[in-house]
Amino acid sequence: MSACKVFFQTLGCKVNQYESEAMQKLFTAAGYEVAEEISAADVVVINTCTVTAVSSQKSRQMIRRAAKKNCVLVVVGCYAQSEPEEISKIDGVDIIIGTKDRVRIVELVEAAINQREKILQVGNVNDIRDFEELPHTPHRTRAFLKIEDGCNNFCSYCIIPYVRGRVRSRSLESIRAECLELKAAGFKEIVLTGIHIGAYGREQGKGIRDKGISLIDAIKTVLDAANPLRLRLGSLESAELTDELIELIKNDKRICNHVHLPLQAGSDEILKAMRRPYTTKNFATLTARLVKEVPEISIGTDLIVGFPGETDKHFDETLSFIQSQPFSKIHVFPYSARTGTVAATLPNQIPPQIKKFRAGRALEISQAKSENFYKQFIGKTVEIIAETSTDGIVDGLTKNYIRVYVPDKNIRLGEVITVKVEKIFKDGVWGNENPSP
């Protein structure tokens, strides 16, 4: 008798991708095979997202499509944590797991098969105090390494603390152990990920805080244990780029000269309403320092437009501010009201058509800034790690997060190659491998 097959569909962030890879490893360790197509699967796992209303809608659509299949259907993740009752009303859903107990997923699947009844495994995230250890095998040329879960910030617009819970940090010993595995497997780039990695070590009432451990300790542990060619940091709050961290990025060439600093708004009034812990002046001072001290650094950001109460004047301030900043990429999101957050109850909600217009204006600036950043590398030689190959073209990222495309001349994925940049292409640049001297 052939083994049962499991198929994963994942929405959302790099943390979700990491967790899907980890759950997949749990299934393969239990004797399951991974299906390449949903039609071949006996078990389908949908790892959901709810960060915006659009994310929730996509999660629902994916669940409903999968529910039509003849399979055991598991819904897991942030949307499952947020709306378990809504999901349970969808015919064909067998198991609902929130953002804890994912380590039990195989056990719960087999219980559902044997008992032939729906299982709802969604607890209170406020009760979670420990980092959930999940065995992990990366499926990409870049290895994501999850070091933290949860967030304590409670920004007025954000649902994530309510579905992920408070900060829980992974032990340095556990980080070291996975890094040794990644080193043995030959991964050249490691990406630190988590819901709020800058808060690593900050949880309340737990020994790791008492030891004074911080993100710096996690970074040094990874560098020591894995000694990667590259270590890339996930999203950080601007206030978390301490002098010590900036010095580390400057002086250790293994750390990528790329940071992602969510801005969210370029108006101080809106930042205050969002409960963000900085001003535009603080932010601008930091970015100016980074550009001055870290050669060829790329700075990405997130921007929310159409926040409740955002007037034309506020939006003009935001446009002026982002125009002044040395961003290489701006991810633009129309504000999405999330039930249970403070911002959803605020007056002066912005109509959808205005949010769409403002998003378009901000995206025009993002496109221009990306192109200006890329142009400075035309004619230069850069180094990439080959990541994917499609239709005779290989692509990979530079240390400072430029997507580079080259003709595939029998390039092995994971190989480090040097490329001479020739022109802007798609969402990055085009070049040719092994430029002549």
N, C-alpha and C positions, 0 to 999 in steps of 0.2 A: 504494500500500500504506500502510495507516495505521500510525502510530508505535506502538511497544511501550508498554504501560502498566504503571506501577509503583504498588504500594499499600504504605503503611507502617502498622504497628501498633507502638505504643510503650508500654512499661511503665516505671514508676519515676519518677525525679526530674526536675527541671527541666533538669539537664545532659543527660539522655537526650532530652528534648524538643528541646533546642537541636541536639543531634547528629543527630536524625532530620530536622529541618528542613534542616540542612547537607547531609546525604546526599541528600535529595530535590532540593536545588538542583543537586548533581552530576549526577543523572539528567536533570533537565530541560535542563541545559546540553548534555547529550549527545544531546538530541532525543527523550527519553522524555516521555510524557504521564503525569500523575498520575491514577490511577483513584479514583473516589469510593467504589466498592465493591470488596471483595476478589474478588467473582465476575467482575469485568471486567478483572482484572489478569493480565498475562503474567508479572510479577515481583512477588513479595511479600517485603518486608523486615520482619522482626520484631526490634525493638530491645529486648533483654531486661534484666531486673533480677534480682539475687540477694541483695539486702541482708538478706532474711529467708527462712526456709524457705517461707513462703507466697508470696513473690515468685518463688522458683524454681519452685514448683508451678504458679503462674499462667503463667510462661514456658513450661514444658513443655506445659501444656494448650493454649496458644495455638499452639505449634509443631505439635502433633499435629493440631489442627483444620485449620491451613493446609496441612499435608502431604497432606491428602485432595484438595486442589485441583489442577487441571491447570496448574501454574505452575512457574517457577523460584523456589525457596524459599531465602532468605538469612536466616541467624540471626546476629545481631551483638550485641555488648555484653557486659555483666558476667557474665550466666549463661553465655554462649558462652565467655567467657574461663575461667570456673571449671570448666565441665563439658563440654569439647569432645567427649570420647570418648562420653559418654552421649548427647549430641545426635546424634553421627554414626551411632548405632544406629537412629535414627528414620528409617524409610523415607520418602523424599520430600524430605529435606533435601539441597540441592545445594551450598550454600556456608556455611561457618562462619567468622566473623571475630570476633576478640576485641575488645579495647579499643585496638588500634592498627591501622594500615593501612585505616582506614575511608575515607580519601581515595582508595583504590584500588577502591572497591566496584563502580563501573561496569565497570572493566577486568576484575575478577574474574567478574562476572556474564557478560560477553561471552565470557570464556575458558571458563566452564562450559558455555555454550551450544554453543560451537564444538567443545570437546573431549569433551563429553558424559560428564564424569566429575566426581565430588565433589571440591570444593576445601576443604581445611582450612588456614585462614590465621590461626593462633593462636600468637603468639610469647610469649616470656618478658617479663612486664611489668617485671622488674627491669633489663632491657636498655634500656628507654625513657628517654631523657634529654632529649628536646626536646618542646615543646608541639606537638601536631598541628594545623596550620592547616587549617581547613575553611571553604569559602565558605558564607555564611549569609544567608538571607532570612527574617525572622520571618513567622509566619503568624497572629499575634495582634495585638491592639491594644497590648499591652505587649511590648516587645522584650527577650528574654533576650540577655545578652551574656556569653559564656563567657570568663573571663580566666585560668583555671587548671585543671589536672587533677592527680589523684593526691593522696595523703595520706601523711604521715610519722609519724602519731600511734601507730598500732598499738594502739588500745584493745583490751582482752582479748577483747571480744565481736565485734569488727568484721571482716568479710571484705574490706571495700573496699580497703585497701592492697594486698591480695594479688591483686585483679583489676584495679585501676586503676594500681598502681605508685606510685612516689615523686612528690613534688611537681614539676610542670613549669609554669612561668609563661609566659604570653603576653607578647610584647614590648609596650612602651608604644606603639611605632610601629604595630604591628598593631591594638592596641586603638583608637588614634586613627583609623586608616583606616576601621574598621568603624563607629565613632561618626559620622564624617562622612557615611557612607552612611545611617545611621539618621536623622540630622538632615535630610538631603535628602529622605528618604521621609516625614518628618513625624511620626515617633514622639514621643509626649509623655512616655512613661514607659519607662525602661530599668531592667532588673533584672540586677544583677551576679550571675553564677552560676559555679559550679565545684564540685569535690569538697570543697575546703577553702580557701575564698577568703581566709581570714585568714592563710594561709601563703604568700600571693602574694609571690614574690621570695626565698623561703627555700631553694631547691634547692641541693644540694651540688655543688661543682665546676663552677659555671656563672657566666658573667660577670655575669648580672643580680643575683646575690647580692653579688658584689664591689662593685657600684655602690651598694649600700645601698638598693635599691629595695624598697618595701613596698606594702601595700594602699592606703595613703594616696596614693601616687603614681598608682596605677591609678584611684582615685576622682577625683583632681584632673584627670587626663587626660580622663576621660569628661565631667566637668563643663565643661571648657574646650572640648573638641571638639564635643560634641553639644548642650551647653546645654539639657538636657531640662527640662521642667516638673517632672518627678520623677525622682529616682534612688533605686531601692530596693536595699538590700543583702541578699544571700543570707545563709544561716545562718553564724553566727560563734561561735567559742568565747569564753566569757566572759573568759578571760585576754587575748584579743586586742582587747578594747575599751580601748585605751590612752587616756590623757588627751587626746592629740592627736586621736584619732578621735572621742571624745565631744564635744570642742569643735567639730569640724567638723559633726557631726550637729546640735548646738545652734545653730550660727551660720549655716549655709547652708540656707536654706529649701527648696532644691531636693531635699535629702536627706530621704527619708521618715522620719517619727518612728515608726518601726517596726523592731524588731530581733527576730531569732529566735536564742535562746541555748539550745542543748541542755543540759539539766540531767542527764538520764538516771537519777539517783537522789537521794533526799533523805537518805540515810544516809552518813556519812563512811566507815564501814567498807566499804560496797558500792562507793562511789566509788573507794576505794583498790584494791579487787579488780578494778574495771573499768579501772584504769589511767587514770583521768581526772585532769587536771592542776590541780585546785582542790578546795577544801573548801566545805561549805555556807555557812560564814561568809564566805568570799571572794565566793561567788555572791550572797548576800543583801546584802552591802555594795555590790556593783555595782548590783543592781536598785534599791536604795533611792536611790542616787545618780542613776540614770537618771530615775526618777520625779520626783525633786526638780528636776532640771536641764532636762529636756526636756518641754515642755508636751504633755499628752494622749498620751504615748508608749504604744504597745502593745508588750507583751513576750510573744512566743510561746516555747514550749519543747517539747522531746521528753523522754519518760519511758519507761524500760524497767522493767517489773515482772516479778518472778519470776526474777531473775538467780540463778545457782547460789549457794546458801548464804544467800539472803535469808530471814531468819526473820520471824516475825510482828512481833517487836520492830523489826527493820530496816524493815519495811513501814509500821508505825505511825509511825516517824520520818519516812519519806518523805511519808505523808499529812499529817502535821503541818506539814512544811516547805512542801509545795506550797500548803497552805491559807494559809500566812503570806505567800506571795509574790504580787506584783502581776501575775500572768499574765492575759493576755487569751485565751489558747488553749493547751491542753496536748494534744499528740499522744501518745497512749499506745500502747505496743507491748509485747505479751508477749514475754519473752526468747525468742530463736530461736537454737538452737545451730547454729553454722556450722563444718563440718569444716575443720580447719586453724588454727582460732583457739585461744588459750589457754583461754578460758572453756568451750569444748566438752569439755575434758578435766577440768574441775574436779569434785570430789565434790559431793554434795548438790544434784543437779539437781532443780528444782521440778516437781511433777506438773502436767500441763496444766490440770486443773480448778482448781487453786489459782491458776495464772497467770491464768486466765479470770476468776476471782472478783476478784482484785486489780486487773485491768484495769478491770473494771466499777466498782469503788470509785473509782479514779482518774478515770475518765471522768465520774462524777457530779460530782466537784469541778470538772473542766474545764468542764462545761456550766454550772454555777452561776457560775463566774468569767467565762465569756464573756458570760452574760446581765447580770451586774453591770457589766461593762465597757461593754456596749452601752447600758444604761439611762441612763448619764450623758449620752448624746447625744440622748435623746428631747427634742424641742422645739427642738433646735439646728439650725443650717444647716451642712451639710457640702458638700464638693466631691468629685465622682467623675469618672472617665473611663469613659464608656459602653463596656462590654466585650462583652457578649453580649445577644441578644434572643431570647426564647423565649415563645411563647403570649401575646404582648401585654405582656410584662414585660421591661424592660431592667435589667441589673445592672452594677455596677462597684464598684471599691474606693476607699475614702478613702485619704489618705496614710498613715493609721495602721491600714490593713488591715482595715477593717470592710466587709463585703459589703453594699451598699445596693441595694435593689430599688425600681423606680419604674414606673408605667404608661408604656408605649411610646407616646408622642405624636409619632411621626415623628422620633425621636431618631436621629441618625447615630452609628454605632459609631465610637469614637475621639473623640467630642465631649466637651468638658468641660462638666459641668452642675452647678448648685447644687441642693441638695435639702434640704427640711425634713424631719427625721426624725420619724416619728409613733409607731412601735411596733417591738417585736422581731418578726422575721419570718424563718422558715427558719433558715439559718445566719448571719443578720445582722440587718438592720433594714429596715423599709419606710418610704418617704417619698414626697413629691410634688415634682416639678420646679418651679423658679421660684416659691418661696414669696412671697406678698404681703408687702410691708414692714409 
